[in-house]
Amino acid sequence: MKPETKAVIAFIIVGIIVGIASCGIGQLITGNQGNFAALGLAIVVLVGLPQLLKKMLGIDQKLKWWLTNGGWIYLFVWFIVWIMFYNLL
């Protein structure tokens, strides 16, 4: 499997998990602080995930490569999952 495909799949899976976690954080903290905490969690994971995936997948690329090969998809998936769960609860 190509490294780009591995990166995209990993970012999609993590985006779903972080979207659900962001909804939980948003419910625990009332007001706009919960929304900002959820956004902060998503950004922290977006910056830290490439470091973890470098070791797990053995792909040695710069941050720009990681963001173009999965970072935008991660943000999109995270946002969609977060909004879906936010509206359900």
The 8 nearest C-alpha neighbors of each residue, nearest first, counted from 0:
[[1, 2, 4, 5, 3, 6, 8, 56],
 [0, 2, 4, 3, 5, 6, 7, 58],
 [1, 3, 5, 4, 6, 0, 58, 56],
 [4, 2, 6, 1, 5, 68, 7, 69],
 [5, 3, 7, 1, 6, 2, 8, 0],
 [4, 6, 2, 8, 3, 7, 9, 1],
 [5, 7, 3, 9, 4, 8, 69, 10],
 [6, 8, 69, 10, 4, 9, 5, 11],
 [9, 7, 11, 5, 10, 6, 4, 12],
 [8, 10, 6, 12, 7, 11, 5, 13],
 [9, 11, 7, 73, 13, 8, 12, 69],
 [12, 10, 14, 8, 9, 13, 73, 7],
 [13, 11, 9, 15, 14, 10, 8, 16],
 [12, 14, 16, 10, 15, 11, 17, 9],
 [15, 13, 77, 11, 73, 17, 12, 76],
 [14, 16, 18, 12, 13, 17, 77, 80],
 [15, 17, 13, 19, 18, 14, 20, 12],
 [16, 18, 20, 14, 19, 15, 21, 13],
 [19, 17, 81, 77, 21, 15, 80, 16],
 [18, 20, 22, 16, 17, 21, 81, 15],
 [21, 19, 17, 23, 22, 18, 24, 16],
 [22, 20, 37, 24, 18, 23, 19, 17],
 [21, 23, 25, 19, 20, 24, 81, 85],
 [24, 22, 20, 26, 21, 25, 27, 19],
 [23, 25, 21, 27, 26, 22, 37, 20],
 [26, 24, 33, 22, 23, 28, 27, 34],
 [25, 27, 23, 24, 28, 22, 29, 33],
 [28, 26, 24, 25, 23, 29, 33, 22],
 [29, 27, 33, 25, 26, 24, 32, 30],
 [30, 28, 33, 27, 32, 26, 31, 25],
 [31, 29, 32, 33, 28, 34, 25, 26],
 [30, 32, 34, 33, 35, 29, 28, 25],
 [31, 33, 35, 30, 34, 36, 28, 29],
 [34, 32, 25, 28, 36, 31, 35, 29],
 [33, 35, 37, 31, 36, 32, 25, 38],
 [34, 36, 38, 32, 37, 33, 39, 31],
 [35, 37, 39, 33, 34, 38, 32, 40],
 [38, 36, 21, 34, 40, 35, 39, 25],
 [39, 37, 35, 41, 40, 36, 34, 42],
 [38, 40, 36, 42, 37, 41, 35, 43],
 [39, 41, 37, 43, 38, 42, 36, 44],
 [42, 40, 38, 44, 39, 43, 45, 37],
 [41, 43, 45, 39, 44, 40, 46, 38],
 [44, 42, 40, 46, 45, 41, 47, 39],
 [43, 45, 47, 41, 42, 46, 48, 40],
 [46, 44, 42, 43, 48, 47, 41, 70],
 [45, 47, 43, 44, 48, 42, 49, 50],
 [48, 46, 44, 50, 45, 49, 43, 51],
 [47, 49, 51, 50, 44, 45, 46, 52],
 [50, 48, 52, 51, 47, 53, 65, 46],
 [51, 49, 53, 48, 52, 47, 54, 46],
 [52, 50, 48, 49, 53, 54, 55, 47],
 [51, 53, 55, 49, 54, 56, 50, 48],
 [54, 52, 58, 57, 50, 51, 56, 55],
 [53, 55, 57, 52, 51, 56, 50, 58],
 [54, 56, 52, 53, 57, 51, 58, 50],
 [57, 55, 58, 52, 53, 54, 5, 2],
 [56, 58, 53, 54, 55, 59, 52, 2],
 [59, 57, 53, 56, 60, 2, 54, 52],
 [58, 60, 53, 57, 61, 54, 56, 52],
 [61, 59, 58, 64, 62, 65, 53, 63],
 [60, 62, 63, 64, 65, 59, 49, 66],
 [63, 61, 65, 64, 66, 60, 49, 46],
 [62, 64, 66, 65, 61, 67, 60, 68],
 [65, 63, 67, 62, 66, 61, 68, 60],
 [66, 64, 62, 68, 63, 67, 69, 49],
 [65, 67, 70, 63, 64, 68, 69, 62],
 [66, 68, 64, 65, 69, 70, 63, 71],
 [69, 67, 65, 66, 3, 64, 7, 70],
 [68, 70, 7, 72, 10, 66, 71, 67],
 [69, 71, 66, 73, 72, 67, 68, 65],
 [72, 70, 74, 73, 69, 75, 66, 67],
 [71, 73, 75, 69, 70, 74, 76, 11],
 [72, 74, 14, 70, 10, 76, 71, 75],
 [75, 73, 77, 71, 72, 76, 78, 70],
 [74, 76, 72, 78, 73, 77, 79, 71],
 [75, 77, 79, 73, 14, 78, 74, 72],
 [78, 76, 14, 18, 74, 80, 75, 79],
 [77, 79, 81, 75, 76, 80, 74, 82],
 [78, 80, 76, 82, 81, 77, 83, 75],
 [81, 79, 18, 83, 77, 82, 78, 76],
 [80, 82, 18, 78, 84, 79, 83, 22],
 [83, 81, 85, 79, 80, 84, 78, 86],
 [84, 82, 80, 86, 85, 81, 79, 87],
 [83, 85, 87, 81, 86, 82, 80, 22],
 [86, 84, 82, 83, 87, 88, 22, 81],
 [87, 85, 84, 83, 88, 82, 81, 22],
 [86, 88, 84, 85, 83, 82, 22, 81],
 [87, 86, 85, 84, 26, 22, 83, 23]]
